[in-house]
């Protein structure tokens, strides 16, 4: 008889109400945070009992560290995934049915997470391990009865070594068989602490399985659903002081990684979930900071953070929104990604050098990288988060809730939302129409898109509120602020001011104040008409008719237009008051701002010239202001130039022999257009200086942004 003890899976007294058997494994490299897993299965009737959707553990107040799962796309479940499980539903499409068709779902990735109520804990309770008296089993527990894993102790030299802690908190290790283990957990119920098995990847598959099983037609009764239970053994309280990743951070990273090659995760969720660049960190901290304010839910409601479609994530989708985290992240990235010096100055990283680069690590080593836009480790991330809260979050708040134009839009939104809130008490439509609309706007409780009359009407109410806010902005001459390119232009101006401030050692907070002063002057009642698309100078540079031109040159033009207000004496007087007695060389600093402001109109008209040339070349044949003979002459000169350029590329004509007649004619029309537009520009802004733009006939690159 063998002396080796059999592994008894039912011997222990049950202190847990979740139990699964499975195969143990682990996944980590020498440079990564360790993840351990158990491969197991669940029957269809167990799915709802055992598994939890990530959205179901969000606390009542939105927590951005727990946004690790896309909202369920009901249409995708109903029209794509559920039919995949039922071959009969595809017969009409000519797809083989019955036993001739093979089906398989990859394992659902399920996080073992500590939960109390709807709040996910940051760390597991401390781990302890006991070895059985006969040395054949190891009982690894987290907390008194949070969860437990039972292993078979191995005698093989090739077995995985498990590092753990004894009851005194001392480290020890044991070799484990990489075969079956027992997982046991105490499920969190109500507000009591425990674990939840949270699906971090595969939620649409899970929803489809649940929906098909509820039909009770026996289609999937014999199915065993593959499940991969994941846990981060080092994410426990005793190691918190070592800067280990929290449980939400671990599973947030895993969610982003596993979805990076799958269907694109909504752009906003990628920004909130990723923490590998400072822009994402800033957006998360900004959104989180809003929620801490008294009217935080309303403020967050006008910041788009949950757009599902990737292509829409860098624009404003809802007409009542003031901005989008996609716009903010993109604007910060295009200015700061290559501006390491300005980033260090803005976040005052010199003041936290010891925390970023501890003496025990060599600066620039793997353990202690030099902090950059997208280079920092988890320990440095915590230091950066504090600096972001001090310096970056105030900038965003100042722009979107303090600057007069954006503040007036938020006030308009609050007024319309209050009117909707009153309607929620309506005896006929309050519960089924107005309340769902109110909750979608304020709390992101999505109204189902279906054929229900009430839901259709509720969605119409949401759209109408957006239309009302947008109309109010249009009537007050502030429509321009809702364009993504305008907001990116604001950040480009801020970055230029930051560079000037760095030269004069100006506190970054004062740069925020200066930016707000410029925005307030630009959108004052007297001057907000400056941005009207009907002005001749706004055409070609910013607008084409009443449509914004969605290329990067438009962002540059809007930055220059805003910067032009720094050339006005009134603006400079306001700034002088802001910097007075702040230890700044006021005269030289104001002089530098004035020089910058005086240059901006010329820079604006460089963009205007480029746009005019681009549009003229495309449309001169249809221009009613040109006579037939003028059009013919232009067409002949253009055709001649194109032929000469072709011959030059074929090396049968010298460069100096290429015809310039078309360019010369073009310069004549450009000069006339610029003269008229610049006169309008000077009159509207009240400028005294002549505007002398550089040549706009140089080659330039343009690229299309997503349509606004």
FENRARA-V605889 format. One record per pair of residues at least 24 apart in sequence whose ideal C-beta (glycine too) atoms are under 10 Angstrom apart, sorted by the first residue. I is the first residue (numbers start at 1). J is the second residue. Records with the same first field share a line. If there is no record, write none. Layout:
# FENRARA-V605889
I=J  J
This chain:
# FENRARA-V605889
4=134  136  155
5=132  134  135  136  137  152  153
6=136  152
7=136  137  150  151  152  153  177  179  180  181  182
8=136  137  150  182
9=150  180  181  182
10=182
11=132  137  150
12=132  137  139  148  150  182  184
14=184
15=141  144  145  148  184  186
16=145  146  147  148  182  183  184  185  186  187  194  195
17=145  184  185  186  187  189  194
18=49  50  112  147  183  184  185  186  187  194  195  196  197
19=148  182  183  184  185
20=46  50  181  182  183  184  185  197  227  229
21=150  180  181  182  183
22=149  179  180  181  182  183  227  228  229
23=177  178  179  180  181
24=149  151  152  160  162  176  177  178  179  180  181  182  183  229
25=160  178  181  228
26=160  162  176  178  233
27=230  254
28=232  234
31=366  367
32=253
33=232  233  234  235  244  245  249  250  253  254  378
34=163  231  232  233  234  235  250
35=111  230  231  232  233  234  235  250  251  253  254
36=112  140  149  160  162  229  230  231  232  233  234
37=107  109  110  112  227  228  229  230  231
38=110  112  149  180  181  182  183  227  228  229  230  231
39=107  180  181  226  227  228  229
40=107  110  180  181  183  224  225  226  227  228  229
41=107  223  224  225  226  227
42=108  110  197  206  209  223  224  225  226  227
43=213  220  221  222  223  224  225
44=209  210  212  213  214  219  220  221  222  223  224  225
45=213  220  221
46=224  225  227
47=108  199  206  207  209  210  213  223  225  227
48=206  209  210  213  214
49=187  197
50=110  185  187  196  197  227
51=108  110  196  197  198  199  202  203  206  209  210  225  227
52=110  111  113  115  187  188  195  196  197  198  199  206
53=196  198  199  200  203  206  207
54=111  113  120  196  198  199  200  201  203  251  252  255
55=118  198  199  203
56=115  118  196  198  199
57=111  113  115  116  117  118  119  120  188  196  198  248
58=118  119  120  444
59=117  118  119  120
60=117  118  119  443
61=118  119  291  292  296  297  300  443
62=287  288  290  291  296  297  300  305  306  443  444
63=118  119  120  248  288  291
64=248  252  272  273  283  284  285  286  287  288  291  300  305  325
65=120  122  246  247  248  249  252  272  273  275  284  288
66=113  118  119  120  198  247  248  251  252  272
67=248  252  255  268  269  272  273  284  287  305  306
68=111  120  198  200  201  248  249  250  251  252  253  254  255  256  259  265  269  272  273
69=198  199  200  201  202  203  251  252  255  259  265  269  273
70=203  204  255  259  263  265  266  269  273  306  308
71=203  266  269  306  308  444  446
72=203  204  206  207  208  446
73=203  204  207  263  308
74=204  207  211  446  448  449  450
75=449  450
76=204  207  208  263
77=203  204  205  206  207  208  209  210  211  212
78=207  208  211
80=204  208
81=105  204  205  206  207  208  209  211  212
82=204  205  207  208  209  210  211  212  215
83=208  212
84=205  208  212
85=205  208  209  211  212  213  219  220  223
86=208  212  215  217  219  220
87=219
88=219
103=220  223
104=226
105=202  205  206  208  209  223  225  226
106=201  202  205  226  228
107=201  202  205  225  226  227  228  229
108=197  199  200  201  202  203  205  206  209  225  226  227  228  229
109=198  199  200  201  202  203  227  228  229  230  251  254  255  258
110=196  197  198  199  200  201  202  206  227  228  229  230  231  251
111=195  196  197  198  199  200  201  228  229  230  231  232  247  248  250  251  254  255
112=142  146  147  149  183  185  195  196  197  198  229  230  231  232  247  251
113=147  188  195  196  197  198  200  230  231  232  235  247  248  250  251
114=142  143  146  147  185  188  193  194  195  196  235  236  247
115=187  188  189  192  193  194  195  196  197  198  247
116=188  190  191  192  193  194  196
117=188  189  190  191  192  193
118=188  191  196
119=188  191  193
120=188  196  198  246  247  248  251
121=146  188  193  195  235  237  246  247  248
122=235  237  240  245  246  247  248  249
123=232  234  235  236  237  238  239  240  244  245  246  247  248
124=195  231  232  233  234  235  236  237  238  239  247
125=193  236  237  238
126=165  169  236  237  238  239
127=163  164  165  169  233  234  236  237  238  239
128=164  165  166  167  168  169
129=162  163  164  165  166  167  172  173  174
130=164  166  167
131=164  166  172  174
135=174
137=176  182
138=162  164  174  175  176  181
139=182  184
140=164  165  174  176  181  233
141=167  184
142=185  195  231  233  235  236  237
143=186  193  194  195  236  237
144=186
145=184  185  186  193  194  195
146=185  186  188  193  194  195
147=183  184  185  186  187  194  195  197  229  231
148=182  183  184  185  186
149=176  181  182  183  184  185  229  231  233
150=180  181  182  183  184
151=175  176  177  178  179  180  181  182
152=176  177  178  179  180  181  182
153=177
154=178  179
162=233
163=233  234
164=233
165=236  238
169=238
183=229  231
185=229
195=231
197=227  229  230
198=230  247  251
199=227
200=230  250  251  252  254  255  258  259
201=228  230  251  254  255  257  258  259  262
202=226  227  228  258
204=263
230=254
242=379
243=377  378  379  380  381  382  383
244=378  379
245=275  378  379  381
246=378
248=273
249=273  275  378  381
250=378
253=378
263=310
264=308  309  310  311  313
265=308  310
266=305  306  307  308  309  310  312  313  326
267=307  308  309  310  311  312  313  314  324  325  326  329  330
268=303  304  305  306  307  308  309  310  312  313  314  324  325  326  329
269=305  306  307  308  310  313
270=310  313  326  329
271=305  313  314  324  325  326  328  329  330
272=305  306  325  329
274=329  374
275=376  378  381  384  385
276=373  374  375  376  381
277=329  332  333  336  337  372  373  374  375  376
278=329  332  333  336  337  343  346  347  371  372  373  374  375  376  381  384  385  387  388  392
279=325  328  329  330  331  332  333  334  335  336  337  373  374  392
280=325  329  332  333  374
281=329  376  381  384  385  387  388  392
282=325  328  329  332  336  347  384  385  388  389  391  392  393  395  396
283=324  325  326  327  328  329  332  388  392  396
284=325  385  388
285=384  385  386  387  388  389  392  393  396
286=325  328  388  389  392  393  394  395  396  397  400
287=325  328  393  396
288=385  389  393
289=388  389  392  393  394  396  397
290=393  396  397  400  401
293=397  401
295=401  410  414
297=441  442  443  444
298=410  413  414  417  418  441  442
299=397  400  401  410  413  414
300=442  443  444
301=410  413  414  417  440  441  442  443  444
302=400  401  406  409  410  413  414  417  441  469
303=327  328  396  400  401
304=328
305=444
306=444  446
308=446
309=706
310=706
311=706  707
312=706  707
313=706
314=484  488  705  706  708
315=482  483  484  485  550  705  706  707  708
316=481  482  483  484  487  708
317=466
318=441  462  463  465  466  469  470
319=462  463  464  465  466  467  468  469  470  471  473  482
320=409  410  412  413  416  417  441  462  463  465  466  467  468  469  470  473  482
321=409  413  466  469  470  482
322=399  400  401  405  406  407  409  410  413  469  473  481  482  487
323=396  399  400  406  409  481  482  484  487
324=484  487
325=396
326=484  706
327=483  484  485  486  487  488  490  491
328=392  395  396  399  400  487  488  491
330=484  487  488  491  705
331=484  485  487  488  489  490  491  492  494  495  555
332=373  392  395  396  488  491  494  495
333=373  374  491
334=488  491  492  495  552  555
335=488  491  492  493  494  495  496  498  499
336=372  373  392  491  495  498
337=372  373  374
338=372  373
339=373  495  498  499
340=370  371  372  373  375
341=499  502
342=495  498  499  501  502  508
343=371  372  373  392  498
344=371  372  502
345=391  498  499  501  502  503  505  506  508  511
346=387  388  391  392  395  494  495  498  501  502  508  511
347=371  383  384  386  387  388  390  391  392  508
348=387  390  391  507  508
349=380  383  384  387  391
351=387  390
352=380  383  384  386  387  390
353=383
354=383
355=379  380  382  383  384  386  387
356=380  383  384  387
357=383
390=508  509
391=507  508  509  512
392=508
394=508  509  512
395=491  494  498  508  509  511  512  515  516
396=491  512
397=512
398=494  509  511  512  513  515  516  519
399=481  487  490  491  494  512  515  516  519
400=481  487  490
402=512  513  516  519  520
403=481  490  512  515  516  517  518  519  520  522  523
404=478  516  519  520  521  522  523  524  525  528
405=473  476  477  478  480  481  482  519  520  522  523  524  528  531
406=478  481  482  487  490  516  519  523
407=516  520
408=472  473  476  478  481  523
409=469  470  472  473  476  478  479  481  482
410=469
411=472
412=468  469  470  471  472  473  476  478
413=441  465  466  468  469  472
414=469
415=468  469  472
416=441  464  465  466  467  468  469  472
417=441  442  465  469
419=465  468
420=461  462  464  465
423=461
429=454  457  458  461
432=457  458
433=457  458  459  460  461
434=458  461
436=461  462
437=461  462  463  464  465
438=462  465
441=465  466
476=523  525  528
477=523  525  527  528  529  530  531  532
478=523  528  531
479=528  531  532  533  546
480=522  523  528  530  531  532  533  538  542  543  548  558  561
481=519  522  523  528  531
482=708
483=531  542  548  550  554  555  558  708
484=548  550  554  555  705  706  708
485=542  548  549  550  551  552  553  554  555  556  557  558  559  705  708
486=531  542  548  554  555  558  559  561  562  708
487=555  558
488=552  554  555  556  558  559  705
489=542  554  555  556  557  558  559  560  561  562  563
490=515  518  519  522  555  558  559  562
491=515  555  559
492=555  556  558  559  560  562  563
493=518  519  522  558  559  560  561  562  563  565  566  596  600
494=518  519  559  562
495=559
496=559  560  563  566  596  600
497=563  566  593  596
499=596
500=566  589  592  593  595  596
501=579  584  589  592  593
503=588  589  592
504=579  584  585  586  588  589  590  592  593
505=583  584  585  589
506=579  582  583  584  585  589
507=579  582  583  584
510=575  578  579  582  584  589
511=578
512=578
513=574  575  577  578  579
514=566  571  574  575  578  579  589  593
515=562
516=574  578
517=565  566  571  572  573  574  575  577  578
518=562  563  564  565  566  568  571  574  575  593  597
519=562  565
520=565  571  574
521=562  565  566  568  570  571  572  574  575
522=561  562  563  564  565  568  571  685
523=562  565
524=565  570
526=570  686
527=565  568  570  571  684  685  686
529=684
530=561  562  564  565  681  684  685  686
531=558  561  562  684
532=684
535=677  680  681  683  684
536=608  673  674  676  677  678  679  680  681
537=561  601  604  605  608  673  674  676  677  678  679  680  681  682  684  685  691
538=608  677  680  681  684
539=608  611  612  615  673  677
540=607  608  609  610  611  612  613  614  615  616  673  674  677  696
541=604  605  606  607  608  609  610  611  612  677  681
542=604  607  608  611
543=611
544=611  614  615  619
547=707  708
548=705  707  708
549=607  611  614  615  702  704  705  708
550=702  703  704  705  706  707  708
551=607  610  611  614  700  701  702  703  704  705
552=700  701  702  703  704  705
553=606  607  608  610  611  614  700  701  702  703
554=607  611  702  705  708
555=607  705
556=603  604  606  607  610
557=603  604  605  606  607  608  610  611
558=604  607
559=600  603  604  607
560=599  600  601  602  603  604  605  606  607  608
561=600  601  603  604  607  681  685
562=597  600  604
563=593  596  597  598  599  600  601  603  604
564=596  597  598  599  600  601  602  603  604  681  685  687  691
565=597  600  685
566=590  592  593  594  595  596  597  598  599  600
567=593  594  595  596  597  598  599  600  601  685  686  687  688  689
568=594  597  685  686  687  688
569=594  686  688
570=686
571=597
572=597
597=687  689
598=687  689  691
600=691
601=678  681  682  685  687  689  690  691  692  693
602=678  689  690  691  692  693  694
603=691  693  694
604=677  678  681  691  693
605=674  677  678  681  691  692  693  694  696
606=693  694  695  696  698  700
607=693  696  700
608=670  673  674  677  678  681  691  693  696
609=667  670  671  673  674  677  693  694  695  696  697  698  700
610=670  693  695  696  697  698  699  700  702
611=696  702
612=666  669  670  673  674  677  696
613=663  666  667  669  670  673  696  697  698  700
614=696  700  702
615=673
616=666  669  670  673
617=662  666
620=665  666  669
623=669
625=669
626=669
630=665  669
633=661  662  665
634=661  662  665  666  669
635=662
636=661  662
637=661  662  663  664  665  666
638=662  663  665  666
663=697
666=696  697
667=695  696  697
670=695  696  697
